[in-house]
């Protein structure tokens, strides 16, 4: 049976959780559509192998608005016809910033320039904050081997889901 090494550090330090959640909320105020941010979360989590985040995010209400086709195709977005040009630019930027050490030029001009075609400076900032935040969560969850689905069973998880669902 899968077992976490320790509790997620953000759970051990409530102030860290508050700051990480606040950072996520800031990026949601950038003007970038929530659906795009959600796709970015999913793609970065796939790249980083974070089963907790993949499981967690597809359960949230913002994903309920997504089609099954789009959710299943995020990993192969380049070859799927389901995404807009702006979403493709955000996904390409997500991949580049998540995989910084994979190439000599981590965020190639072509990737950046395509994002600039679709997003203004504030929105680009929101994209980058989203990518940074999801990568923090992925690294915390993967390093401590958090178990997918476990958080939803906890009292905190249930309360959070109710809170998020009521706010939408």
Secondary structure, DSSP 4 states (H G I P E B T S, - for coil): ----SS--HHHH-HHHHHHHHHHHHHHHTSSS-HHHHHHHHHHHHHHHT-HHHHHHHHHSHHHHTS-HHHHHHGGGGGG-TT--HHHHHHHHHHHHHHTGGGSSSSS-HHHHHHHHHH--HHHHHHHHHHHHHHHHHHHHHHHTTPPTTHHHHSHHHHHHHHHHHHH-
